[in-house]
Amino acid sequence: MAFTHFNEQGRARMVDVSQKPKTQRTATAAGKVLMRPDTLELVRTGGVRKGDVLAVAQVASIMAAKRTWELVPMCHPVQLTGVDVSFSLEEDGIAITATCRCCGETGVEMEALTAASVAGLTIYDMCKAHQRDMVIDRVRLMEKDGGKSGHFVREEC
């Protein structure tokens, strides 16, 4: 399969999607911030000095999804119709799930991945005064649907 983000001279280009039909597209990405139990307890109980960690991470995540095209050079501006971000407090950290939707000519995988990544970065930023060795881990596309390439679901190992 050839990469479409290169022109005849091998230089980067933004792919022309003007001839592609608009379709409903959805993508879900996930990630996790690994942290110590005491840091997780501060998040759970609202003890982080910077404020409500998950509320701030949720807003940051949505804002980032809407601005993905400004961060990733070859991404198109996408008219998102929905962004949903959820968190799960687990034994070893906070799991993040971000889902983006649009009706457009190109997919929303990068928007979902950006949303999950920025949620993790925001959690790290808000908790770093308590723990600097947290790890943002396994940011990955879980599922995507719509468009010419169809439906993809990650098979977890």
Secondary structure, DSSP 8 states (H G I E B T S, - for coil): ---SSB-TTS-B-----TTS--EEEEEEEEEEEE--HHHHHHHHHT--TT--HHHHHHHHHHHHHHTHHHHSTT-----EEEEEEEEEEETTEEEEEEEEEEEESS--HHHHHHHHHHHHHHHHHHHTTT-S--EEEEEEEEEEE-STT--EE----
